[in-house]
Amino acid sequence: MNVNDASVLEMINNLIASKRLNENQILQLVNLASISDNLKELKENMRWEKFKSKY
């Protein structure tokens, strides 16, 4: 996804607000958004990163 696109930024802002992300999580989200193709893939990547960080 193009993180410079207004609709993508709005979606990212909505995710940040709804999940009450902290600064580190926001940075990780933006990094994942740049390599994700769509919202579904972004959410999958977020879950994978969360799972990965536990172990």
N, CA, C and O atoms as a GROMACS GRO file, in nm:
protein
  220
    1MET      N    1   0.084  -0.117   0.000
    1MET     CA    2   0.000   0.000   0.000
    1MET      C    3   0.089   0.124   0.000
    1MET      O    4   0.199   0.124   0.056
    2ASN      N    5   0.040   0.225  -0.062
    2ASN     CA    6   0.113   0.351  -0.067
    2ASN      C    7   0.076   0.433   0.057
    2ASN      O    8  -0.034   0.486   0.067
    3VAL      N    9   0.169   0.443   0.150
    3VAL     CA   10   0.140   0.513   0.275
    3VAL      C   11   0.126   0.664   0.256
    3VAL      O   12   0.088   0.734   0.350
    4ASN      N   13   0.155   0.714   0.138
    4ASN     CA   14   0.136   0.856   0.110
    4ASN      C   15  -0.003   0.886   0.054
    4ASN      O   16  -0.039   1.002   0.038
    5ASP      N   17  -0.079   0.783   0.026
    5ASP     CA   18  -0.215   0.799  -0.027
    5ASP      C   19  -0.309   0.838   0.087
    5ASP      O   20  -0.303   0.781   0.196
    6ALA      N   21  -0.396   0.933   0.061
    6ALA     CA   22  -0.486   0.984   0.164
    6ALA      C   23  -0.578   0.876   0.220
    6ALA      O   24  -0.602   0.872   0.341
    7SER      N   25  -0.629   0.789   0.135
    7SER     CA   26  -0.720   0.685   0.184
    7SER      C   27  -0.646   0.584   0.271
    7SER      O   28  -0.702   0.533   0.368
    8VAL      N   29  -0.522   0.555   0.237
    8VAL     CA   30  -0.442   0.462   0.317
    8VAL      C   31  -0.410   0.526   0.452
    8VAL      O   32  -0.417   0.461   0.556
    9LEU      N   33  -0.375   0.653   0.450
    9LEU     CA   34  -0.346   0.724   0.575
    9LEU      C   35  -0.469   0.727   0.666
    9LEU      O   36  -0.458   0.712   0.787
   10GLU      N   37  -0.584   0.748   0.606
   10GLU     CA   38  -0.708   0.748   0.685
   10GLU      C   39  -0.733   0.611   0.747
   10GLU      O   40  -0.773   0.602   0.863
   11MET      N   41  -0.710   0.505   0.669
   11MET     CA   42  -0.728   0.370   0.720
   11MET      C   43  -0.629   0.342   0.835
   11MET      O   44  -0.667   0.284   0.936
   12ILE      N   45  -0.504   0.385   0.818
   12ILE     CA   46  -0.404   0.366   0.923
   12ILE      C   47  -0.444   0.443   1.048
   12ILE      O   48  -0.432   0.392   1.159
   13ASN      N   49  -0.490   0.565   1.031
   13ASN     CA   50  -0.536   0.645   1.146
   13ASN      C   51  -0.652   0.578   1.218
   13ASN      O   52  -0.658   0.579   1.341
   14ASN      N   53  -0.743   0.520   1.142
   14ASN     CA   54  -0.856   0.449   1.203
   14ASN      C   55  -0.808   0.328   1.282
   14ASN      O   56  -0.858   0.301   1.392
   15LEU      N   57  -0.712   0.255   1.228
   15LEU     CA   58  -0.656   0.140   1.301
   15LEU      C   59  -0.586   0.185   1.429
   15LEU      O   60  -0.602   0.123   1.534
   16ILE      N   61  -0.511   0.293   1.419
   16ILE     CA   62  -0.439   0.345   1.536
   16ILE      C   63  -0.539   0.383   1.645
   16ILE      O   64  -0.520   0.351   1.762
   17ALA      N   65  -0.644   0.451   1.606
   17ALA     CA   66  -0.744   0.496   1.703
   17ALA      C   67  -0.823   0.379   1.762
   17ALA      O   68  -0.846   0.374   1.883
   18SER      N   69  -0.863   0.286   1.677
   18SER     CA   70  -0.947   0.176   1.726
   18SER      C   71  -0.869   0.078   1.813
   18SER      O   72  -0.925   0.020   1.906
   19LYS      N   73  -0.742   0.059   1.783
   19LYS     CA   74  -0.661  -0.036   1.860
   19LYS      C   75  -0.579   0.032   1.969
   19LYS      O   76  -0.509  -0.035   2.045
   20ARG      N   77  -0.587   0.165   1.976
   20ARG     CA   78  -0.515   0.243   2.078
   20ARG      C   79  -0.367   0.204   2.083
   20ARG      O   80  -0.314   0.163   2.187
   21LEU      N   81  -0.303   0.217   1.969
   21LEU     CA   82  -0.164   0.175   1.955
   21LEU      C   83  -0.068   0.275   2.019
   21LEU      O   84  -0.094   0.396   2.020
   22ASN      N   85   0.042   0.223   2.071
   22ASN     CA   86   0.145   0.312   2.124
   22ASN      C   87   0.241   0.352   2.011
   22ASN      O   88   0.225   0.308   1.897
   23GLU      N   89   0.339   0.432   2.044
   23GLU     CA   90   0.429   0.486   1.942
   23GLU      C   91   0.504   0.377   1.865
   23GLU      O   92   0.514   0.382   1.743
   24ASN      N   93   0.555   0.278   1.936
   24ASN     CA   94   0.627   0.170   1.869
   24ASN      C   95   0.536   0.088   1.779
   24ASN      O   96   0.575   0.049   1.669
   25GLN      N   97   0.415   0.064   1.824
   25GLN     CA   98   0.319  -0.011   1.744
   25GLN      C   99   0.279   0.068   1.619
   25GLN      O  100   0.258   0.009   1.513
   26ILE      N  101   0.269   0.198   1.632
   26ILE     CA  102   0.236   0.283   1.517
   26ILE      C  103   0.346   0.275   1.412
   26ILE      O  104   0.318   0.260   1.293
   27LEU      N  105   0.470   0.283   1.456
   27LEU     CA  106   0.582   0.274   1.362
   27LEU      C  107   0.584   0.138   1.294
   27LEU      O  108   0.610   0.129   1.174
   28GLN      N  109   0.558   0.034   1.369
   28GLN     CA  110   0.555  -0.100   1.312
   28GLN      C  111   0.439  -0.112   1.212
   28GLN      O  112   0.455  -0.172   1.105
   29LEU      N  113   0.326  -0.055   1.246
   29LEU     CA  114   0.210  -0.057   1.156
   29LEU      C  115   0.241   0.012   1.024
   29LEU      O  116   0.207  -0.040   0.918
   30VAL      N  117   0.304   0.127   1.030
   30VAL     CA  118   0.337   0.200   0.907
   30VAL      C  119   0.436   0.120   0.823
   30VAL      O  120   0.424   0.115   0.700
   31ASN      N  121   0.534   0.058   0.887
   31ASN     CA  122   0.628  -0.026   0.813
   31ASN      C  123   0.558  -0.143   0.748
   31ASN      O  124   0.586  -0.177   0.633
   32LEU      N  125   0.468  -0.206   0.820
   32LEU     CA  126   0.394  -0.318   0.763
   32LEU      C  127   0.300  -0.273   0.651
   32LEU      O  128   0.281  -0.346   0.554
   33ALA      N  129   0.243  -0.156   0.665
   33ALA     CA  130   0.152  -0.104   0.562
   33ALA      C  131   0.226  -0.086   0.429
   33ALA      O  132   0.169  -0.109   0.322
   34SER      N  133   0.351  -0.045   0.438
   34SER     CA  134   0.426  -0.021   0.314
   34SER      C  135   0.456  -0.150   0.238
   34SER      O  136   0.479  -0.146   0.117
   35ILE      N  137   0.455  -0.264   0.307
   35ILE     CA  138   0.483  -0.391   0.238
   35ILE      C  139   0.356  -0.475   0.217
   35ILE      O  140   0.362  -0.580   0.154
   36SER      N  141   0.244  -0.428   0.268
   36SER     CA  142   0.117  -0.500   0.253
   36SER      C  143   0.044  -0.450   0.129
   36SER      O  144   0.055  -0.333   0.092
   37ASP      N  145  -0.030  -0.541   0.067
   37ASP     CA  146  -0.104  -0.504  -0.054
   37ASP      C  147  -0.242  -0.446  -0.024
   37ASP      O  148  -0.294  -0.366  -0.102
   38ASN      N  149  -0.300  -0.487   0.088
   38ASN     CA  150  -0.435  -0.440   0.121
   38ASN      C  151  -0.456  -0.450   0.272
   38ASN      O  152  -0.368  -0.494   0.346
   39LEU      N  153  -0.574  -0.411   0.317
   39LEU     CA  154  -0.604  -0.409   0.460
   39LEU      C  155  -0.601  -0.549   0.519
   39LEU      O  156  -0.550  -0.569   0.630
   40LYS      N  157  -0.655  -0.646   0.447
   40LYS     CA  158  -0.656  -0.784   0.497
   40LYS      C  159  -0.513  -0.833   0.519
   40LYS      O  160  -0.483  -0.893   0.623
   41GLU      N  161  -0.427  -0.809   0.424
   41GLU     CA  162  -0.288  -0.852   0.437
   41GLU      C  163  -0.217  -0.776   0.550
   41GLU      O  164  -0.135  -0.833   0.620
   42LEU      N  165  -0.250  -0.649   0.566
   42LEU     CA  166  -0.191  -0.571   0.674
   42LEU      C  167  -0.229  -0.631   0.809
   42LEU      O  168  -0.144  -0.645   0.897
   43LYS      N  169  -0.355  -0.665   0.826
   43LYS     CA  170  -0.399  -0.725   0.952
   43LYS      C  171  -0.333  -0.860   0.975
   43LYS      O  172  -0.297  -0.893   1.088
   44GLU      N  173  -0.316  -0.939   0.869
   44GLU     CA  174  -0.246  -1.067   0.882
   44GLU      C  175  -0.101  -1.044   0.924
   44GLU      O  176  -0.049  -1.115   1.010
   45ASN      N  177  -0.037  -0.947   0.862
   45ASN     CA  178   0.101  -0.916   0.897
   45ASN      C  179   0.113  -0.868   1.042
   45ASN      O  180   0.209  -0.900   1.111
   46MET      N  181   0.014  -0.791   1.086
   46MET     CA  182   0.015  -0.744   1.225
   46MET      C  183   0.003  -0.862   1.321
   46MET      O  184   0.073  -0.868   1.422
   47ARG      N  185  -0.087  -0.955   1.290
   47ARG     CA  186  -0.102  -1.073   1.376
   47ARG      C  187   0.025  -1.157   1.376
   47ARG      O  188   0.068  -1.206   1.480
   48TRP      N  189   0.086  -1.173   1.260
   48TRP     CA  190   0.208  -1.252   1.250
   48TRP      C  191   0.320  -1.188   1.330
   48TRP      O  192   0.393  -1.257   1.402
   49GLU      N  193   0.335  -1.057   1.319
   49GLU     CA  194   0.439  -0.986   1.393
   49GLU      C  195   0.414  -0.995   1.544
   49GLU      O  196   0.508  -1.009   1.622
   50LYS      N  197   0.289  -0.987   1.583
   50LYS     CA  198   0.256  -0.998   1.725
   50LYS      C  199   0.290  -1.137   1.776
   50LYS      O  200   0.347  -1.152   1.884
   51PHE      N  201   0.256  -1.239   1.700
   51PHE     CA  202   0.286  -1.377   1.736
   51PHE      C  203   0.437  -1.398   1.742
   51PHE      O  204   0.488  -1.460   1.835
   52LYS      N  205   0.506  -1.346   1.643
   52LYS     CA  206   0.651  -1.362   1.634
   52LYS      C  207   0.721  -1.296   1.753
   52LYS      O  208   0.818  -1.350   1.805
   53SER      N  209   0.672  -1.182   1.796
   53SER     CA  210   0.739  -1.109   1.903
   53SER      C  211   0.723  -1.176   2.040
   53SER      O  212   0.798  -1.147   2.132
   54LYS      N  213   0.624  -1.266   2.053
   54LYS     CA  214   0.604  -1.333   2.181
   54LYS      C  215   0.710  -1.439   2.208
   54LYS      O  216   0.734  -1.474   2.323
   55TYR      N  217   0.774  -1.490   2.102
   55TYR     CA  218   0.866  -1.602   2.119
   55TYR      C  219   1.006  -1.569   2.081
   55TYR      O  220   1.094  -1.655   2.090
   0.00000   0.00000   0.00000
